[in-house]
Amino acid sequence: MSRPILSRKPDLLILIFFSLHIFFVTFVDCLDLWPEWLSTSPYIPFFTAGRLLRDFYLQKYQDKFLVEQPGWFVVFTWCELGFHLPVCLWVVRGLWNGIIPWTVETFFTTLLCVVEIWKWDDRSEAIKWGLTGCYGPYLLISALLFVVMYGKVKEALLLQRQQQVKAKGQ
């Protein structure tokens, strides 16, 4: 039997991160993808909270990706809803399942966004740094989680190999 989640602090932090991430992906990042009757419903407070957070974010950071929505970014947003969100739900359910695909997808799509932000001529350097501060943690978290998960997978494979060698020797 595995140890309780509260005794595994790194796992608990990852669980909290992904649980919050599910909210932000569903109700902030993908807000424009939901039918208007649903996303503006006063009976679903998560959409109201998401819209308030998104309005604050747009006012403060003037993120062109959300204002102008270039075609490739709309595709990324659909990828968030169709791939990213289900993987996050899978990770929360099984904690470790699915983290490696999430880390790769998150790292590269976020990296592309950060590179594009620094090409914008119509935003100040302060706005670009602010946006980098919003996107940057996803680069860092996804890279760190990839390293952690790679180590865990490698360790599990080495243990499995040792068990196979031991079984052959008996």
C-alpha positions in Angstrom: 0.0 0.0 0.0 1.4 3.4 -0.9 1.9 6.1 1.7 -0.8 8.8 2.2 -0.5 11.8 -0.1 0.0 14.2 2.9 3.2 12.3 3.8 4.6 12.8 0.2 5.2 16.5 0.1 6.4 16.7 -3.6 3.5 14.6 -4.7 1.1 16.9 -2.7 2.6 20.0 -4.4 2.2 18.4 -7.8 -1.4 17.4 -7.0 -2.2 21.0 -5.8 -0.6 22.5 -9.0 -2.5 20.2 -11.3 -5.8 20.8 -9.5 -5.4 24.5 -9.8 -4.2 24.1 -13.4 -7.4 22.3 -14.3 -9.4 25.4 -13.1 -7.2 27.8 -15.1 -7.2 25.8 -18.3 -11.0 25.2 -18.2 -12.3 28.5 -17.0 -9.6 31.1 -18.0 -7.5 29.8 -20.9 -10.3 28.1 -22.8 -13.0 30.5 -21.9 -13.6 31.5 -25.6 -14.1 27.9 -26.7 -17.2 27.3 -24.5 -20.6 28.2 -25.8 -21.6 31.7 -24.8 -24.8 30.5 -23.0 -22.6 28.3 -20.8 -19.6 30.6 -20.2 -21.8 33.6 -19.3 -24.2 31.7 -17.1 -24.6 33.2 -13.7 -25.4 29.7 -12.3 -21.8 28.5 -13.0 -19.6 30.6 -10.7 -16.4 29.0 -12.0 -17.0 30.8 -15.4 -17.7 34.1 -13.6 -14.5 33.8 -11.6 -12.5 32.8 -14.7 -13.9 35.8 -16.6 -12.9 38.1 -13.8 -9.4 36.7 -13.6 -9.0 36.8 -17.4 -10.2 40.5 -17.5 -7.7 41.4 -14.8 -5.0 39.5 -16.6 -5.8 41.3 -20.0 -5.9 44.7 -18.3 -2.6 44.2 -16.5 -0.6 42.3 -19.1 -2.2 43.2 -22.5 -1.6 39.7 -23.8 -1.9 39.8 -27.6 -2.5 36.1 -27.8 -5.8 36.5 -26.0 -6.7 39.8 -27.6 -5.8 39.1 -31.3 -5.7 35.3 -31.1 -3.5 34.3 -34.0 -4.5 31.1 -35.8 -1.8 28.9 -34.3 -2.7 30.1 -30.8 -6.3 29.1 -31.3 -5.0 25.7 -32.2 -2.9 25.6 -29.0 -6.0 26.6 -27.1 -8.0 23.7 -28.6 -5.0 21.4 -27.7 -5.3 22.7 -24.2 -9.0 21.7 -24.0 -8.6 18.4 -26.0 -5.3 17.1 -24.8 -3.9 19.2 -21.9 -7.0 19.2 -19.8 -7.7 15.5 -20.0 -4.0 14.7 -19.2 -4.3 17.0 -16.2 -7.4 15.2 -15.0 -5.5 11.9 -15.6 -2.5 13.1 -13.6 -4.8 14.2 -10.6 -6.6 10.9 -10.7 -3.4 8.7 -10.9 -0.9 11.4 -9.7 2.0 10.3 -11.9 0.2 8.9 -15.0 0.6 11.2 -18.0 3.0 13.7 -16.6 5.8 13.1 -19.2 3.5 13.9 -22.2 2.2 17.0 -20.3 5.7 18.2 -19.6 6.8 18.0 -23.2 3.7 19.6 -24.7 3.6 22.3 -22.1 7.3 23.1 -22.4 7.3 23.5 -26.2 4.0 25.3 -26.6 4.9 27.8 -23.8 8.4 28.3 -25.2 6.9 29.2 -28.5 4.6 31.8 -26.8 7.5 33.3 -24.9 9.7 33.6 -28.0 6.8 35.2 -29.9 6.1 37.7 -27.0 9.6 39.1 -27.3 9.1 39.7 -31.0 6.1 42.0 -30.4 6.9 45.6 -31.4 3.8 47.1 -30.0 4.3 46.2 -26.3 6.6 47.7 -23.8 9.5 45.8 -22.3 7.7 46.0 -18.9 4.7 44.3 -20.5 6.9 41.6 -22.1 8.6 40.9 -18.8 5.3 40.7 -17.0 4.0 38.2 -19.6 7.3 36.3 -19.4 6.7 36.2 -15.6 3.2 34.6 -16.3 4.4 32.1 -18.9 7.9 31.4 -17.5 6.8 29.3 -14.5 5.1 26.9 -16.8 8.5 26.5 -18.6 10.3 25.9 -15.3 7.6 23.6 -13.8 7.3 21.5 -17.0 11.1 21.2 -17.3 11.5 20.2 -13.6 8.7 17.7 -13.7 10.2 16.1 -16.8 13.5 15.6 -15.1 11.8 14.2 -11.9 9.6 11.9 -14.0 12.5 10.8 -16.2 14.4 9.8 -13.1 11.4 7.9 -11.7 10.8 6.0 -14.9 14.6 5.3 -15.2 14.6 4.0 -11.6 11.5 1.8 -12.2 13.0 0.4 -15.4 16.3 -0.4 -13.6 14.5 -2.1 -10.8 12.5 -4.1 -13.2 15.7 -5.1 -15.1 17.3 -6.2 -11.8 14.3 -8.3 -10.9 14.4 -10.0 -14.3 18.1 -10.8 -14.0 17.5 -12.1 -10.4 14.6 -14.2 -11.6 16.7 -15.7 -14.4 19.4 -16.6 -11.9 17.1 -18.6 -9.7 
